[in-house]
Each structure stands twice: as C-alpha cells, then as structure tokens.
Amino acid sequence: PSSTHHSFFPNLTSLGLVFNRIEADGMQALADSPFFPNLASLDLFSNELRQAGMQALAASTFLPNLTSLHLIANWFEDAGMQALASSPSFPKLTYLNVNSNRIGDAGMQ
C-alpha cells in the first residue's frame, strides 16, 4: 500500500467481525489494510481463517497497536498458531483467545 492512503477510521479502536465466513483472502485484505491505525481489539470469532489466513494475519504490518485478539473457532492448526506466536507484528498484544481451534501440543510450543 502506498503511503498516500488515508485512514478511513482513525479513531476506531475495536472491530468485531464475527460469523462472517472470512477466509484467507479476506484476512489478507484486512491484514494489508492501513485504514485502522489505532485498532486495539479485533474479534474474528467463528470465521474460516485456517492456516493461510493465520499466516496473513501474522505477516501484517498494519496492526501494531493490537492488544486484544479473539480467534475462537477459525479452523486453524499448529502451523497457524506457530505463525502467530513467532510474529513480531503485535508488540502490544496482551490478550489472545484461540479456543475451539485444532491446536495440538506442537502449536503450543
């Protein structure tokens, strides 16, 4: 994205996108969006991010102020959790909910 983009929602701090069937392409679009510079809380409960969506989220450079992330029931497994856990994209994250996914022991290491 070009630096000429302006933020459409400069004051938005919380965004809920629950039950929207967001898949990898949608997550990629959100992760690449410069339009939410102050977003602190993102709720993606019950979408379909799977592995590719988690990788897109983990690679985002546009969500540095995120402190709370809800990823309940998004069909991702160990690799998706590992991508998120190893990502430097969320330096302020203090709350993470990944209930009801397919994360095994390897994803929690």
C-alpha positions as CSV (number, residue, x, y, z in Angstrom):
1,P,0.0,0.0,0.0
2,S,1.1,3.5,-0.8
3,S,1.9,6.0,1.9
4,T,-0.7,8.2,0.2
5,H,-3.6,6.2,1.7
6,H,-5.5,7.9,4.4
7,S,-7.1,6.2,7.3
8,F,-10.9,5.9,7.0
9,F,-11.3,5.0,10.6
10,P,-8.5,6.8,12.5
11,N,-10.4,6.7,15.9
12,L,-11.6,3.1,15.7
13,T,-10.1,1.0,18.5
14,S,-12.3,-2.1,18.4
15,L,-13.6,-4.1,15.4
16,G,-15.8,-7.2,15.6
17,L,-16.2,-9.4,12.5
18,V,-17.9,-12.4,14.0
19,F,-19.6,-15.1,11.9
20,N,-18.6,-13.6,8.6
21,R,-17.0,-16.6,6.9
22,I,-13.8,-14.6,6.4
23,E,-11.3,-16.9,4.7
24,A,-7.6,-16.4,3.8
25,D,-8.3,-13.7,1.1
26,G,-10.4,-11.7,3.4
27,M,-7.9,-11.9,6.2
28,Q,-5.1,-10.9,3.7
29,A,-7.1,-7.8,2.8
30,L,-7.7,-6.9,6.4
31,A,-4.1,-7.6,7.4
32,D,-2.8,-5.4,4.5
33,S,-5.2,-2.5,5.3
34,P,-3.8,0.8,6.5
35,F,-7.2,2.0,7.4
36,F,-7.3,1.0,11.1
37,P,-4.1,2.6,12.6
38,N,-5.4,2.7,16.2
39,L,-7.2,-0.7,16.3
40,A,-6.6,-2.2,19.7
41,S,-9.1,-5.1,19.7
42,L,-10.0,-7.4,16.9
43,D,-12.7,-10.1,17.3
44,L,-12.7,-12.7,14.5
45,F,-14.9,-15.3,16.3
46,S,-16.1,-18.1,14.1
47,N,-14.7,-17.3,10.7
48,E,-12.7,-19.7,8.4
49,L,-9.2,-18.3,8.6
50,R,-7.5,-21.7,8.6
51,Q,-3.7,-21.8,8.1
52,A,-3.4,-19.3,5.2
53,G,-5.5,-16.7,7.0
54,M,-3.4,-17.1,10.1
55,Q,-0.2,-16.6,8.1
56,A,-1.7,-13.5,6.5
57,L,-2.6,-12.1,9.9
58,A,0.8,-13.0,11.4
59,A,2.5,-11.1,8.5
60,S,0.5,-7.9,8.9
61,T,2.4,-4.7,9.5
62,F,-0.7,-2.6,9.9
63,L,-1.9,-3.7,13.3
64,P,0.9,-2.7,15.7
65,N,-1.5,-1.3,18.4
66,L,-3.5,-4.5,18.8
67,T,-3.8,-5.5,22.4
68,S,-6.7,-8.0,22.2
69,L,-7.2,-10.7,19.6
70,H,-10.1,-13.2,19.5
71,L,-9.6,-16.1,17.1
72,I,-12.1,-18.5,18.5
73,A,-13.3,-21.2,16.1
74,N,-11.3,-20.4,13.0
75,W,-10.3,-23.8,11.9
76,F,-6.5,-23.4,12.2
77,E,-4.0,-25.9,13.4
78,D,-0.5,-25.9,14.8
79,A,1.2,-24.1,11.9
80,G,-1.3,-21.2,12.2
81,M,-0.6,-20.9,15.9
82,Q,3.1,-21.1,15.3
83,A,3.0,-18.3,12.7
84,L,1.1,-16.1,15.1
85,A,3.3,-16.9,18.0
86,S,6.5,-16.2,16.1
87,S,5.2,-13.0,14.5
88,P,6.7,-9.6,15.6
89,S,3.6,-7.9,14.3
90,F,1.8,-7.5,17.6
91,P,4.2,-6.0,20.1
92,K,1.4,-4.7,22.4
93,L,-0.8,-7.9,22.4
94,T,-1.8,-8.8,25.9
95,Y,-4.9,-10.9,25.4
96,L,-5.3,-13.8,22.9
97,N,-8.2,-16.3,22.7
98,V,-7.7,-19.2,20.4
99,N,-10.3,-21.6,21.9
100,S,-12.1,-24.1,19.6
101,N,-9.4,-24.5,17.0
102,R,-7.3,-27.5,16.1
103,I,-4.2,-26.7,18.0
104,G,-2.2,-29.5,19.4
105,D,1.0,-29.7,21.5
106,A,3.2,-28.6,18.6
107,G,1.2,-25.4,18.3
108,M,1.6,-24.5,21.9
109,Q,5.4,-24.8,21.9
